[in-house]
Amino acid sequence: MTTNPAFQFAAILFFSVTLWPSAVLHGANEGSPGYDVDHPKPGAPIDAEKLRRLAWGPPATNGLRVACYFEPSKQVYADGEVVKRWVVFHNSGKEPVFFTVSLGGNDDGWTAVDEQGQKVPLHHVTYWGLVPLATFRLEPGHATEIECMSTGMGASAKAGGGLTDTEILAKPGTTCRLRWTLCVVETTRKEKGNSVTIASDWHGTLTTGEVRFRIVEKGAAAK
């Protein structure tokens, strides 16, 4: 059920660093690496425990919904800890769903606040250029997971360097509440030299549920 972006090549032209989340919209077209609308990638049944545990956002009308989680999944992270992020798409509807998304998660929109609803600053590296896209076909109840770049927890972690793309600049003692906004891109194919939208492939915006955790000092016990 896992899609690893490492096997797909994307030409990265340059990157920029921002203090707040930024999303870059890439159209789904035939120039994108690994993009093949005629051979969509299948999903797989999702583990029942994971289905219950993940923080799902509201589904689209066709039942497609999304969640993000960190690996390892914990309630407490030490300042400076680096964790892997995953995006999970799940078809909670009654019919198959076709959709196209970029792999790697770099375009996801981040929202981070503390317990009082105040913004938690983020250090985000936005990579520009060609990105790998993939079209998926999820049967009812099936899901697919996409591996993203790692995330640095706390002000001691440093974003960039090909390992992480986001640093959560939260001071020890801060409880963070995170959500992500993901773009499911419009899918097209070339017909007689023109780009034609594939009506059967859903496109739009999805939002995850809330992921909550606390940042503690380095060396403090985490669970």
NULUMDO-79093 format. One line per 10 residues: their letters; for each residue x, z, y of N, C-alpha, C. Coordinates in nm, 3 decimals. Example, Ala and Ser with C-alpha at 12.3 -4.5 7.8 and 13.67 -1.06 7.14 Angstrom:
REM NULUMDO-79093
AS) 1.319:0.780:-0.569:1.230:0.780:-0.450:1.320:0.780:-0.330 | 1.285:0.708:-0.225:1.367:0.714:-0.106:1.290:0.787:0.003
This chain:
REM NULUMDO-79093
MTTNPAFQFA) 0.081:0.000:-0.120:0.000:0.000:0.000:0.085:0.000:0.126 | 0.217:-0.009:0.110:0.308:0.001:0.224:0.362:-0.134:0.264 | 0.361:-0.162:0.395:0.423:-0.283:0.447:0.544:-0.243:0.527 | 0.660:-0.280:0.482:0.785:-0.242:0.548:0.831:-0.357:0.637 | 0.839:-0.337:0.771:0.878:-0.445:0.860:1.022:-0.489:0.845 | 1.103:-0.416:0.767:1.245:-0.448:0.758:1.269:-0.585:0.696 | 1.177:-0.630:0.608:1.202:-0.756:0.542:1.160:-0.874:0.627 | 1.093:-0.851:0.738:1.050:-0.957:0.826:1.146:-0.964:0.945 | 1.187:-1.084:0.986:1.281:-1.099:1.097:1.206:-1.118:1.227 | 1.248:-1.049:1.330:1.194:-1.068:1.463:1.310:-1.084:1.559
AILFFSVTLW) 1.301:-1.183:1.648:1.407:-1.205:1.746:1.383:-1.116:1.866 | 1.468:-1.018:1.887:1.457:-0.926:1.999:1.548:-0.974:2.110 | 1.491:-1.001:2.226:1.568:-1.058:2.334:1.635:-0.952:2.420 | 1.563:-0.849:2.456:1.619:-0.739:2.532:1.519:-0.625:2.527 | 1.557:-0.506:2.581:1.463:-0.397:2.580:1.467:-0.325:2.714 | 1.361:-0.250:2.740:1.356:-0.169:2.861:1.315:-0.029:2.822 | 1.351:0.068:2.905:1.318:0.207:2.881:1.224:0.254:2.990 | 1.111:0.314:2.950:1.015:0.364:3.046:0.989:0.511:3.021 | 0.941:0.581:3.123:0.909:0.722:3.110:0.767:0.746:3.062 | 0.686:0.640:3.052:0.550:0.654:3.005:0.519:0.542:2.910
PSAVLHGANE) 0.413:0.555:2.831:0.384:0.452:2.732:0.361:0.316:2.796 | 0.407:0.211:2.731:0.376:0.076:2.777:0.346:-0.009:2.656 | 0.245:-0.093:2.666:0.206:-0.179:2.556:0.226:-0.324:2.598 | 0.277:-0.405:2.507:0.299:-0.547:2.532:0.211:-0.625:2.436 | 0.123:-0.707:2.488:0.031:-0.783:2.405:0.095:-0.914:2.364 | 0.099:-0.938:2.234:0.152:-1.062:2.179:0.039:-1.137:2.111 | 0.014:-1.261:2.148:-0.088:-1.340:2.081:-0.043:-1.378:1.942 | -0.139:-1.385:1.852:-0.109:-1.427:1.716:-0.103:-1.578:1.711 | 0.014:-1.632:1.685:0.027:-1.777:1.679:0.128:-1.817:1.574 | 0.137:-1.948:1.551:0.219:-1.997:1.441:0.368:-1.976:1.464
GSPGYDVDHP) 0.410:-1.940:1.586:0.551:-1.919:1.612:0.600:-1.780:1.575 | 0.507:-1.692:1.535:0.545:-1.556:1.505:0.600:-1.546:1.364 | 0.712:-1.475:1.346:0.774:-1.464:1.213:0.679:-1.401:1.112 | 0.670:-1.459:0.993:0.592:-1.400:0.885:0.443:-1.416:0.901 | 0.399:-1.495:0.995:0.256:-1.507:1.026:0.195:-1.616:0.939 | 0.098:-1.580:0.853:0.038:-1.676:0.760:-0.107:-1.637:0.738 | -0.198:-1.699:0.818:-0.338:-1.661:0.812:-0.405:-1.708:0.684 | -0.348:-1.808:0.618:-0.409:-1.861:0.496:-0.374:-1.779:0.372 | -0.280:-1.689:0.385:-0.240:-1.603:0.274:-0.232:-1.458:0.323 | -0.347:-1.398:0.354:-0.347:-1.261:0.406:-0.294:-1.162:0.303
KPGAPIDAEK) -0.231:-1.057:0.354:-0.177:-0.952:0.268:-0.291:-0.860:0.223 | -0.294:-0.823:0.095:-0.401:-0.735:0.048:-0.371:-0.589:0.079 | -0.476:-0.509:0.080:-0.458:-0.365:0.089:-0.464:-0.305:-0.050 | -0.490:-0.175:-0.057:-0.500:-0.104:-0.185:-0.586:0.019:-0.164 | -0.644:0.072:-0.269:-0.722:0.197:-0.254:-0.633:0.306:-0.195 | -0.690:0.386:-0.108:-0.614:0.492:-0.043:-0.633:0.622:-0.119 | -0.527:0.700:-0.125:-0.531:0.830:-0.190:-0.638:0.919:-0.126 | -0.719:0.986:-0.207:-0.832:1.064:-0.156:-0.785:1.177:-0.064 | -0.673:1.241:-0.098:-0.623:1.350:-0.013:-0.578:1.296:0.122 | -0.512:1.182:0.123:-0.469:1.123:0.250:-0.588:1.078:0.332
LRRLAWGPPA) -0.690:1.025:0.266:-0.812:0.983:0.336:-0.875:1.100:0.411 | -0.875:1.218:0.349:-0.931:1.337:0.414:-0.839:1.391:0.523 | -0.709:1.383:0.501:-0.613:1.450:0.590:-0.587:1.376:0.719 | -0.587:1.242:0.717:-0.550:1.166:0.836:-0.655:1.177:0.945 | -0.608:1.169:1.070:-0.696:1.178:1.187:-0.742:1.038:1.225 | -0.857:0.997:1.172:-0.909:0.863:1.197:-0.978:0.855:1.331 | -0.962:0.743:1.398:-1.036:0.717:1.519:-1.170:0.653:1.485 | -1.254:0.628:1.585:-1.385:0.567:1.559:-1.370:0.426:1.503 | -1.451:0.390:1.404:-1.439:0.257:1.344:-1.502:0.149:1.431 | -1.454:0.025:1.413:-1.521:-0.091:1.473:-1.653:-0.114:1.398
TNGLRVACYF) -1.732:-0.207:1.445:-1.862:-0.232:1.383:-1.848:-0.278:1.238 | -1.732:-0.336:1.203:-1.711:-0.381:1.065:-1.651:-0.273:0.976 | -1.629:-0.154:1.033:-1.576:-0.042:0.954:-1.425:-0.025:0.962 | -1.354:-0.117:1.027:-1.208:-0.104:1.037:-1.173:0.012:1.130 | -1.087:0.100:1.085:-1.043:0.214:1.166:-0.895:0.236:1.141 | -0.836:0.323:1.225:-0.691:0.339:1.221:-0.653:0.485:1.241 | -0.540:0.522:1.183:-0.482:0.655:1.203:-0.331:0.640:1.208 | -0.265:0.737:1.272:-0.118:0.745:1.271:-0.079:0.881:1.215 | 0.036:0.887:1.150:0.088:1.016:1.108:0.241:1.012:1.108 | 0.300:1.131:1.117:0.444:1.144:1.110:0.485:1.189:0.970
EPSKQVYADG) 0.604:1.145:0.929:0.659:1.185:0.801:0.796:1.247:0.823 | 0.814:1.376:0.789:0.718:1.464:0.724:0.605:1.507:0.819 | 0.487:1.531:0.761:0.372:1.578:0.839:0.374:1.730:0.842 | 0.393:1.787:0.962:0.404:1.932:0.976:0.328:1.978:1.100 | 0.304:2.106:1.107:0.241:2.165:1.224:0.343:2.202:1.330 | 0.470:2.213:1.289:0.577:2.255:1.379:0.698:2.165:1.358 | 0.757:2.116:1.470:0.881:2.038:1.464:0.985:2.103:1.553 | 1.109:2.103:1.509:1.218:2.159:1.588:1.262:2.061:1.696 | 1.298:2.113:1.811:1.350:2.031:1.920:1.470:1.949:1.871 | 1.463:1.817:1.888:1.570:1.730:1.843:1.545:1.666:1.707
EVVKRWVVFH) 1.440:1.708:1.637:1.410:1.653:1.506:1.363:1.508:1.519 | 1.401:1.424:1.424:1.360:1.283:1.422:1.272:1.260:1.299 | 1.155:1.199:1.321:1.060:1.179:1.212:1.015:1.033:1.209 | 0.969:0.990:1.096:0.916:0.854:1.079:0.767:0.852:1.115 | 0.723:0.743:1.182:0.582:0.727:1.213:0.523:0.614:1.129 | 0.399:0.634:1.084:0.327:0.533:1.006:0.191:0.506:1.071 | 0.147:0.381:1.064:0.013:0.341:1.106:-0.065:0.303:0.981 | -0.188:0.350:0.970:-0.271:0.321:0.854:-0.403:0.257:0.901 | -0.432:0.138:0.850:-0.561:0.072:0.874:-0.647:0.091:0.749 | -0.773:0.127:0.769:-0.864:0.155:0.657:-0.998:0.086:0.681
NSGKEPVFFT) -1.047:0.021:0.577:-1.178:-0.043:0.585:-1.283:0.055:0.533 | -1.355:0.118:0.623:-1.459:0.214:0.586:-1.596:0.147:0.577 | -1.599:0.014:0.591:-1.725:-0.059:0.588:-1.762:-0.105:0.448 | -1.857:-0.199:0.442:-1.911:-0.245:0.315:-1.875:-0.389:0.282 | -1.803:-0.456:0.373:-1.762:-0.594:0.351:-1.611:-0.607:0.374 | -1.546:-0.709:0.315:-1.403:-0.730:0.341:-1.377:-0.753:0.490 | -1.262:-0.710:0.536:-1.223:-0.724:0.676:-1.091:-0.801:0.683 | -1.087:-0.904:0.769:-0.966:-0.980:0.797:-0.920:-0.945:0.939 | -0.789:-0.922:0.958:-0.738:-0.892:1.091:-0.588:-0.918:1.094 | -0.534:-0.935:1.216:-0.391:-0.962:1.235:-0.333:-0.860:1.333
VSLGGNDDGW) -0.220:-0.802:1.297:-0.153:-0.704:1.383:-0.003:-0.730:1.383 | 0.063:-0.680:1.486:0.209:-0.685:1.490:0.263:-0.572:1.404 | 0.377:-0.595:1.342:0.440:-0.495:1.256:0.542:-0.414:1.336 | 0.561:-0.291:1.298:0.663:-0.208:1.361:0.611:-0.108:1.461 | 0.491:-0.131:1.518:0.429:-0.032:1.604:0.484:-0.020:1.744 | 0.578:-0.108:1.784:0.639:-0.090:1.916:0.542:-0.115:2.031 | 0.435:-0.192:2.005:0.339:-0.223:2.111:0.227:-0.120:2.121 | 0.224:-0.021:2.034:0.116:0.076:2.036:0.117:0.156:2.166 | -0.001:0.181:2.219:-0.012:0.263:2.340:-0.020:0.411:2.305 | 0.068:0.490:2.363:0.075:0.633:2.335:0.003:0.713:2.443
TAVDEQGQKV) -0.071:0.816:2.402:-0.127:0.915:2.493:-0.085:1.052:2.441 | -0.015:1.127:2.524:0.034:1.259:2.483:0.000:1.362:2.590 | -0.070:1.468:2.550:-0.104:1.577:2.642:-0.077:1.709:2.572 | -0.071:1.818:2.653:-0.054:1.950:2.595:-0.191:2.016:2.576 | -0.191:2.145:2.544:-0.318:2.214:2.517:-0.408:2.221:2.640 | -0.349:2.216:2.758:-0.427:2.220:2.881:-0.470:2.081:2.928 | -0.435:1.979:2.852:-0.472:1.843:2.889:-0.376:1.779:2.987 | -0.262:1.844:3.015:-0.163:1.787:3.105:-0.073:1.690:3.028 | -0.033:1.580:3.093:0.049:1.480:3.027:0.183:1.537:2.981 | 0.220:1.502:2.861:0.354:1.530:2.810:0.437:1.405:2.832
PLHHVTYWGL) 0.550:1.413:2.903:0.629:1.293:2.932:0.687:1.232:2.805 | 0.690:1.099:2.804:0.745:1.023:2.692:0.858:0.935:2.742 | 0.957:0.916:2.658:1.066:0.823:2.685:1.050:0.711:2.583 | 1.007:0.594:2.625:0.972:0.487:2.532:1.058:0.364:2.555 | 1.117:0.312:2.447:1.194:0.190:2.452:1.103:0.075:2.411 | 1.076:-0.017:2.504:0.991:-0.132:2.475:1.077:-0.253:2.448 | 1.067:-0.308:2.328:1.144:-0.426:2.290:1.062:-0.550:2.323 | 1.126:-0.647:2.385:1.060:-0.770:2.427:1.111:-0.887:2.343 | 1.026:-0.986:2.325:1.065:-1.104:2.251:0.968:-1.133:2.138 | 1.011:-1.207:2.039:0.926:-1.238:1.926:0.906:-1.115:1.840
VPLATFRLEP) 0.785:-1.099:1.790:0.755:-0.986:1.701:0.694:-1.039:1.572 | 0.716:-0.970:1.461:0.652:-1.014:1.336:0.505:-0.979:1.336 | 0.421:-1.072:1.295:0.278:-1.050:1.281:0.239:-1.069:1.136 | 0.134:-1.002:1.094:0.084:-1.018:0.958:-0.068:-1.013:0.960 | -0.130:-1.097:0.877:-0.274:-1.096:0.860:-0.307:-1.022:0.730 | -0.405:-0.933:0.736:-0.445:-0.852:0.622:-0.590:-0.879:0.584 | -0.618:-0.862:0.455:-0.755:-0.865:0.404:-0.778:-0.735:0.330 | -0.865:-0.650:0.385:-0.893:-0.521:0.323:-1.032:-0.522:0.261 | -1.038:-0.494:0.133:-1.166:-0.475:0.066:-1.226:-0.342:0.110 | -1.356:-0.322:0.095:-1.415:-0.192:0.130:-1.343:-0.076:0.060
GHATEIECMS) -1.307:0.024:0.137:-1.236:0.140:0.083:-1.086:0.123:0.073 | -1.036:0.003:0.098:-0.892:-0.021:0.088:-0.823:0.004:0.223 | -0.691:0.021:0.216:-0.612:0.051:0.335:-0.477:-0.017:0.324 | -0.407:-0.025:0.436:-0.269:-0.071:0.437:-0.191:0.014:0.535 | -0.066:0.047:0.500:0.020:0.127:0.586:0.132:0.041:0.641 | 0.164:0.063:0.768:0.272:-0.011:0.834:0.376:0.090:0.883 | 0.499:0.069:0.843:0.608:0.157:0.885:0.651:0.123:1.026 | 0.662:0.224:1.111:0.705:0.207:1.250:0.845:0.265:1.268 | 0.900:0.248:1.387:1.028:0.310:1.416:1.009:0.461:1.426 | 1.118:0.534:1.419:1.111:0.679:1.420:1.084:0.733:1.560
TGMGASAKAG) 1.046:0.859:1.565:1.015:0.928:1.690:1.100:1.052:1.703 | 1.155:1.075:1.822:1.232:1.195:1.849:1.143:1.304:1.904 | 1.150:1.422:1.847:1.067:1.535:1.887:1.143:1.625:1.983 | 1.092:1.643:2.102:1.152:1.734:2.199:1.257:1.667:2.286 | 1.297:1.738:2.391:1.386:1.682:2.491:1.528:1.656:2.439 | 1.564:1.715:2.325:1.699:1.696:2.273:1.716:1.566:2.195 | 1.606:1.502:2.159:1.613:1.376:2.085:1.633:1.262:2.184 | 1.701:1.158:2.140:1.731:1.044:2.226:1.672:0.917:2.167 | 1.591:0.848:2.247:1.528:0.724:2.201:1.624:0.608:2.213 | 1.607:0.509:2.126:1.689:0.388:2.131:1.794:0.387:2.022
GGLTDTEILA) 1.888:0.295:2.034:1.996:0.285:1.938:1.955:0.226:1.805 | 1.837:0.161:1.801:1.792:0.096:1.680:1.727:0.187:1.579 | 1.716:0.318:1.607:1.655:0.413:1.514:1.518:0.458:1.562 | 1.512:0.508:1.686:1.385:0.556:1.742:1.343:0.466:1.857 | 1.212:0.463:1.883:1.164:0.390:2.000:1.092:0.480:2.099 | 1.067:0.606:2.060:0.997:0.698:2.149:1.052:0.839:2.134 | 1.068:0.904:2.248:1.108:1.045:2.251:0.998:1.122:2.321 | 0.950:1.228:2.257:0.847:1.314:2.315:0.918:1.426:2.390 | 0.917:1.420:2.522:0.996:1.511:2.605:0.922:1.644:2.627 | 0.889:1.709:2.518:0.816:1.836:2.525:0.914:1.952:2.513
KPGTTCRLRW) 0.897:2.052:2.598:0.981:2.171:2.590:0.939:2.256:2.469 | 1.034:2.330:2.410:0.998:2.422:2.302:0.886:2.516:2.347 | 0.791:2.537:2.257:0.674:2.618:2.289:0.553:2.535:2.327 | 0.571:2.403:2.343:0.460:2.315:2.382:0.384:2.267:2.260 | 0.252:2.275:2.266:0.167:2.214:2.165:0.129:2.075:2.215 | 0.161:1.974:2.136:0.137:1.834:2.174:0.015:1.780:2.101 | -0.063:1.701:2.174:-0.180:1.634:2.118:-0.164:1.485:2.144 | -0.150:1.406:2.037:-0.119:1.264:2.050:-0.230:1.176:1.994 | -0.252:1.063:2.063:-0.338:0.955:2.014:-0.267:0.823:2.042 | -0.305:0.720:1.967:-0.248:0.587:1.987:-0.359:0.484:2.000
TLCVVETTRK) -0.335:0.385:2.086:-0.426:0.271:2.100:-0.356:0.148:2.046 | -0.420:0.079:1.952:-0.360:-0.036:1.886:-0.442:-0.161:1.911 | -0.372:-0.271:1.932:-0.437:-0.399:1.958:-0.437:-0.483:1.830 | -0.554:-0.521:1.785:-0.569:-0.618:1.676:-0.586:-0.754:1.743 | -0.488:-0.841:1.727:-0.479:-0.961:1.810:-0.572:-1.072:1.762 | -0.605:-1.160:1.854:-0.686:-1.276:1.820:-0.605:-1.371:1.731 | -0.664:-1.416:1.624:-0.595:-1.500:1.527:-0.630:-1.647:1.549 | -0.527:-1.730:1.555:-0.548:-1.874:1.577:-0.468:-1.956:1.477 | -0.508:-2.080:1.462:-0.430:-2.176:1.385:-0.430:-2.309:1.460 | -0.332:-2.392:1.431:-0.319:-2.521:1.495:-0.409:-2.624:1.426
EKGNSVTIAS) -0.491:-2.694:1.504:-0.573:-2.804:1.456:-0.564:-2.919:1.555 | -0.503:-3.029:1.510:-0.486:-3.147:1.594:-0.413:-3.113:1.724 | -0.314:-3.027:1.712:-0.232:-2.991:1.827:-0.288:-2.882:1.915 | -0.409:-2.833:1.884:-0.471:-2.728:1.965:-0.480:-2.598:1.886 | -0.473:-2.486:1.958:-0.490:-2.355:1.896:-0.639:-2.324:1.887 | -0.686:-2.299:1.766:-0.827:-2.272:1.743:-0.842:-2.130:1.689 | -0.932:-2.053:1.749:-0.955:-1.916:1.706:-1.022:-1.913:1.569 | -0.976:-1.826:1.482:-1.037:-1.807:1.351:-1.143:-1.699:1.363 | -1.268:-1.740:1.362:-1.378:-1.649:1.391:-1.393:-1.539:1.287 | -1.350:-1.566:1.163:-1.368:-1.466:1.057:-1.270:-1.350:1.068
DWHGTLTTGE) -1.165:-1.365:1.147:-1.066:-1.258:1.166:-1.104:-1.174:1.287 | -1.127:-1.045:1.262:-1.170:-0.956:1.370:-1.055:-0.927:1.465 | -1.083:-0.917:1.595:-0.982:-0.873:1.691:-1.046:-0.780:1.793 | -0.967:-0.692:1.847:-1.015:-0.594:1.943:-0.917:-0.479:1.953 | -0.963:-0.365:2.001:-0.878:-0.248:2.022:-0.930:-0.131:1.940 | -0.839:-0.061:1.875:-0.874:0.058:1.797:-0.793:0.177:1.847 | -0.852:0.294:1.838:-0.786:0.417:1.880:-0.783:0.515:1.763 | -0.672:0.582:1.745:-0.658:0.680:1.637:-0.728:0.810:1.674 | -0.739:0.898:1.576:-0.775:1.035:1.603:-0.655:1.111:1.658 | -0.673:1.241:1.680:-0.569:1.321:1.744:-0.475:1.385:1.641
VRFRIVEKGA) -0.345:1.372:1.667:-0.241:1.440:1.589:-0.187:1.554:1.673 | -0.187:1.675:1.618:-0.149:1.795:1.694:-0.033:1.865:1.625 | 0.066:1.908:1.703:0.180:1.983:1.649:0.247:2.059:1.762 | 0.337:2.148:1.728:0.408:2.230:1.828:0.557:2.206:1.817 | 0.625:2.204:1.931:0.771:2.192:1.937:0.831:2.331:1.952 | 0.931:2.362:1.869:0.997:2.492:1.876:1.146:2.472:1.897 | 1.217:2.580:1.925:1.361:2.573:1.947:1.434:2.526:1.822 | 1.549:2.465:1.842:1.633:2.426:1.730:1.665:2.550:1.645 | 1.661:2.531:1.514:1.694:2.640:1.425:1.576:2.729:1.392 | 1.464:2.716:1.466:1.347:2.795:1.436:1.282:2.744:1.307
AAK) 1.220:2.830:1.232:1.158:2.792:1.106:1.043:2.697:1.132 | 1.040:2.585:1.061:0.933:2.487:1.074:0.855:2.483:0.943 | 0.724:2.454:0.957:0.642:2.447:0.837:0.545:2.331:0.846
